[in-house]
């Protein structure tokens, strides 16, 4: 049982015990026994940890994707778990390094492979866990990433302002996978329940549709830009670069995953603090509210002619 379910179970027992206690206040023996049980339940709740770092998450579904508590469509599982796994991978890199490149996680990232470890019922769903890792920090990073992805899903279903604020810290790749994830759930007319550690969420069918529509209305436009400027440096692990244009404006962004690491090292040795020609791809994300977010991707650096 997850920490979240333990907490919810004890809270439910506390509510039931308090209700019974109110009903038998005039009975000394019963009220004494219930008061003692209530005290023990509250103590048990207080002794539970406030946070769990177990790299495990449960996703429960309903609607056309499942048949009661008997089974779940294999095609639905495949179509939902692939983008979900990719969101976790991307988020782990954000947790560990602060930023991540457009097309892939940092080369020295954590072990983010998730395994199907159970088929929980109630509705019907899947349990994903990180296995075969002896690295405590790997497990903690994956656990946090799972909760971050849960928050991203919830934020997309909350309102435009909350969604846009969360996207400010989210790479475009996560936005693409979030859309795929929500689309499959929406198409199957399903609710979504997720539990990981101490955190649990539940989104209705209506909220899933609303979230999918909000994410779908977000448009990404790409253009290419050539800048004469000064190369200020890069970070291999975080896949981030910084340059300065001719007017002194500093521009930072992500390094294309198409650039090999050896080439990046060569750029750093050859062009650091030097004038050069920098080729960028500009990603402009437009939300349905009319607000915009701009990201820069480094494509190539050449010597100044």
N, C-alpha and C positions, 0 to 999 in steps of 0.2 A: 504493500500500500504506500502510495506517495505521501510525502509530508503534508501536502495540501489536503488530501483526503482524510488523513489522521486528524488534522486541525478541524476540518469541517464536521467530522464524525463526533469529536468531543464537544464542539460547540452545539451541535444538535442535541446531544445527550444533556448538556447543561440546560438548554431551553426546555426540554421535556421534563427534567427534574424540577426546575423552578416552577413550571406549571402545576406539577403534581403537589409540590410543597404548598402552593397557594390553596390547593383544594383540601388539604388535610391539616391545616394549621391548628385546628381544634383537637386533633388526635395526637397526644404527647409521644406515643411510641413511634408511630409512622412518621411524624414530622421530624423527630430526632434522627431516625434512620436516613431519611431523605436529605436532611441538612448535612449529615456526615458524608453522604455520597456526593452531594453538590460540592462540598469542600475538597474532596479527593479529586473530582473531575477538574476543578479549577486549578488545583496544584499540578495535575498531570499536564494541563494545557500550558501552564507557565514553564514547565520543565522541557517542553519540546523546543528544538532549535528554531530560531527565527528564519533561517535560510538553509537550503540544501544545495549542495554542489554536485549531486549525482547527475551524470550526463544521460538522462533518460527522459523521454517525453511520450505522452499518450495523446492520440488524436482519435476522437469519436465522431461518427457521422450518422446520418439518418436518410430519409427520403428514398429516392429511386436507386441510390447506390448500394443499399443494404436490404436484406430480407430479415426483418426483425433482429433477433440476436443470433441468427443462424449463419449468416455469411455476408460477405462484401464482394462486389465486383472486382475481379483481378485487374481489369483494364483501368478502373477508377483508381485503385491503389497505385498502379504504375504511374498514371498521369498526375496524381497529386504528390506522391512522395519524391519524384525526381526534382521538381522545382523547390520543394521544401528542403530537401538535402542541399541543394545549391545555395539557398538562402542561408542555411546554417554555416556552410563552408565560408561564404563571403563574410558573414557576421563574425566568425571566429577570427578572421584576419583583421577585422576592424577592432575587435576586442584586444588582440595581441599587439598590433602595430599602429592602431589609430586610423589607418586608411588602407584602401585596397585598390588594386588596378582594375581597369574596366572589364577585362576578360577572364581573370583568374585570380586565385589566391596567391599570396606571397610565396616565394619558392621555399622558404624555410618555415612554413606554417605548421600548425599542430596536426595531429592525427584526427581527421574529421569524418572518417568513414563511419556511417551509422548502420546498425544491423536491426533487422526485424526480429524482435525478441519475444513478442506476445501478441495475441489477438484479443484485447479486452472486449467484454460485452457489457451491455446496459442498453446502449444503442449497439453499434458495432464499430470496431476501429482497429487501430494498429498501435503498437508500442515500439519506439525506436530507441536504441541505446548505442553508446560508444563502447566498444569492447576492445580487448587486446591492447590496452594502453596502461603502462606502468608509470606514466608521467602524471603527477598530481595536477600540475599546471595545465596540461592538456585537458584533463577532465573538468577542471574549473572553468577554463575558457569555453569549452563546448557547452557546459551547463549554462553559462551566462549567455552565450550566443542563442541557445534555444529560447531562453526567456526574452531576449531582445527581439527575436523573430515573432514570438507571441505578441509582444507589445506593438510591433509593426502592423500585424494583422488587425489588432484591436483598434489602433489609431486610424487605419484606413476605413474602419466602419463607424468611427465616432462623428467627425465633422470635417469640413474642408480645412479649417485652420489647423486642427490637430494633425491631420494627414500631411499637410504641407510642411509643418514644423519637423515631423519625423523624417520626411524625405530629404530635408537639408543635410542630414547625416547619413544618407543611404545611397550607395552607388547605383547607377542606372541598372546594372545587372540584377540587383535585388528587386527593383521595380518591375522589371520584365518577368522575373520568376514569381513575384507576388501576383501579378495579373494572371499568369497561367494557373497558379494554385487556386485562386478565388474563382476563376472561370469554371473549372471542373466541378467545384462544390456547388456553385450557383446552377450550373446546367443540370445537376442531379437533384435540385430542389432539397438540399440537405442543410441541416444545422451544422455547427462546428463547435466541438468542445476540445479544449487542450489543457493538459496538466503537466507541469514539470516542477519538481521540487515543491516549494511553498506556494507556487503560483498556479492559478486555475482560471480559465475564461470560458464563456459560452456565448456564441453568437447565433441569433435566430436566423431563419431562412431569409427574412426580410433584410436583416442587417448584412448578410452575406451578399445579397443582390446589390444593396446600396454601396457596399465596399467595392465590389467588382466594377460597378458603373463609375465610381469615383476614380479608381485606378485606370480604367479604360479611357476616361476622358483626359488623362494626362498624356500629352504628346511630346515626343522627343525629336528634335530637329538637329541634323548634323551638317556642319560646314567646315571647310578647311581654311586655315589661316597661316600666312607666312610672315614672320616677324624678324626684323633686324634688331638684335639686342645683345645682352650679356647673359651668358649662362651662369647661374648662381650655384648650381649643384643639384644632387639627387640623393635619394635614400633607397637602397635596393630592397630592404625588407618591407618598407611601407609603399614602395612603387610610386614615390612622389618626387616631383621636380619643382624647381623654381627658376624663373628667368626675370630679366628686367628689360623693358622695351626702350626705344630711343628717347622717350619722354620721361623715363625714370619710373614708370609704373611697374610694380612687381606683379607677376602672374604665376600662380602655382596650380598644380593639377596632378593628374595621374599619368604614369608611363604606360604606353601601349605594351600589351603582353606579346606583341609580335617582335619586339626588340629583344635580342638575345642579351644575356647578362654580360658576356664578354664585350659586346658592343657598348653597353652602358658604362662599363669600366673605362673603355677607351674614350668615350665622350667626356667623362669626368677628368681624365688625364689631359686630354687635348684642348678642351674648351672652357674649363673652369675659370670664371672671372674674365673671360675673353669675349670680344665681339664675334658674332657668328650669325648664321641664318638658322632660325628655328621654325620647324614645320609642326603645326598643331592641328588637331581636330577639335572643333568647338561643339559641345553638346548643350543644347538649350532645351530645358524641360519646361513646358507650358502647362499650367494647371487650368482647370475649367473656370476658376475664379478670375483668370487673367494674369495671375502672378507667374513669375518666371524664375528659373534657377539655371545658372550657367556653369558648366564644368569644362576644363581643358585637358586634352590628352596629347602627350608628347609622341610624335611620330618619327622625327628625324632631326639631326643637327648637322649642318654643313658649314665649312669655313666661309667667311665673308669674302665675296668676290672683289 
